[in-house]
Amino acid sequence: MIEKIKADKFRWHGKKHIFALPQFRFVYVKRHCEHYRDRNKLLFLFWRLIYQHMEIKYNMDVPAKVKIGKGLRIEHIGGVVINPLAELGENITLLNGVLIGSQSRGKRMGTPIIGDEVWIGTNSVIVGGINIGKDCLIAPGAYVNFNVPAHSIVLGNPGKIIPKECATEGYILNKYEYKSE
């Protein structure tokens, strides 16, 4: 837990009074819920009640059991909805109005798996049993229900893939350098 919080805090490097940011407080409390879920039911309940209050207050629907890697940065709070079975990698940046949801039928049934270093713009929709590779930029307003290869930009509705090396350069601020174990 401490490593994840350290990584999340690093993504806001240079910001004074980081606990004044509701985005950081939201992620901080989520990390405590993740940590205590299977370790201490009483502490989990305590953090979960705070988290539920914050979800309502900030209009966020990010279940505590969503698997999110180190270095999550929510740029603008509000309107973010993530399916509890979705998986997000490390150094993810989310803006407001993002939907990461499941598809209950069809050939893309399931929930998304999002790789490391992905920037997801305002009002983007990502649905279905799809994979989004490392270093992808999902442009604001994009609709993604297909696999996206690494090093790509997705624009529009329906989404169009544009291959680009270093697609998130200048977008993912203060990347947390992590060590694979």
N, C-alpha and C positions, 0 to 999 in steps of 0.2 A: 504494500500500500504506500509506504513512504517513497519508494522509487517512482511510482506513478504520480503521486502528488508533486514530487520534486520536478518531474518532467513537465507536468501541466503548468507548474509555476514558471519554469524556465521559458515556456512559450510566450509568457507575458513579460519577459526580461525587460527591465528598464522602466516598468510601470511602478510608480510609488503607490503605496497603500493598496496592494493587490486585493485585500479582502473587502475593499470598498466596491469592487467590481462584482455585480450580481452573477455574471457569467462564470467567474472563477469560483465564487462561493457555491454555486450550483454544482459544478464539477467536483469540488472539494467534498461536499456532502455525499455525492454519488460514490466517490471512491471509498468513503467510510462504510457505506452500505455494502459495497462489493466485498470489502475486507471482512466485515463481521457477519456476513450472511451465514457461513458455516462454522464460525469460530465461537461466537457468543450471542445467543439469541436475544438476551436482554439489551446488549449494546446495539445489535442490529435493529431491534424494535425502536430504540431511542432515535438512531440516525434515520431510520425509515420514516418515522413520523415527521421529522424535520424536512426530509426530502419530499414527502408528499405535499407538505405545505408549500414548499418552494415550487413544485411542479404546477400547482394551482396559481400561485402568486405570479409566476413568470410565464404562464401559458406554455408549458413544455410538457411533452409526453415522451420521456426517455426512461423506460423502466429500469430499475436498479440492477436487474440481471443482464442487461445488454453488455456484451463483451466488447470493450473498447480498450485499445492499446494505450501505451504511454504517450503523453504529449497532446491531449485533446485541447483544442482551443475553439470556443464558441465566440465568434466575433460579435454578434448581435443577438441578444436573448429574445425569445418569443417565437411561438409557432413551430418549433422543432418537434417532429414526431418520428420516433424510431421504433420499429417492431422489436419485441423482446428477443427474438431469435436471430436478429441481424448481428453480424460481426464486423467491427471496424478496426483497422490496423493502427499503426503508430503515426504520430504527427499529422493528425486529421484536423482540418479546419472546417467548421460549419458556420454558415450564416443563417439568418432568420428565415422561417418559412420552409425549411427543408423537410421532406418526407422520405423516409427510408422504410418501405413497407413490404409486405408479403403479397404473393399472388396465390390464390387458393385453387386454381385450376389451370389447365393448359400445359403446354410443353415447358413453360418457365415457372412452374409451380415451386414455391419456396421463398426464401428470404435472401437478400444480397449479402455477399462477402466483399468487403471493401479493403483493398490493400493499403500499404503504407504511403504516407505523403500524398494524400488526396485532398484537394480543395473543392468544397461543394458550395456553390453559389446560392444566393437568395431564390426561394421558390422553386428549387430543383426537386424533381420527383424521381426516385430510384426505387423500382419495384421488381419483384420476381427473384427466382433462384439464379441469380447472375453473379459474375465475378467482375470486379473493377480492379485493374492492375495497379501497380505502384506508379507514383508520379503522374497522376491524372488530374485534370482540371475539369470539373463539371460546371459549365457556365450557368449563370443565373437563368432560371426559367426552363432549363433543359429537362426533357422527359427521357429517362433511360430505363429500358426494359430489355436490354441485350448486353452481352459480355463486352467489356471494354479492355483492349490490350494496354499493357504498360506504356507509359510515355505518350499519352494521348490527351486531346481536348475534345469534349463533347459539347456541341452547340445545338440549340433549337429543340423544337417539338414538331415532328419526331426528331430524336437526336441524330446528329451526324458526327462521325468520328473523324478527327483531323490528327494524324500522327505528328508528334513534335517532341524531340528530345528536350529534356528539362522543361516540361510543360508547366510545372508549378513554380518555376524560378520567379522570385519576386512576389509570390502569392503566399507561400508557406513561410511565415515569419518565425524566426528563432527556432529552427529545427533542433529538436533534442536528439543528440547523437547517442544512440543506445548500442549496447553490445548484445549480439545474439548469443544465446546460451544453448 
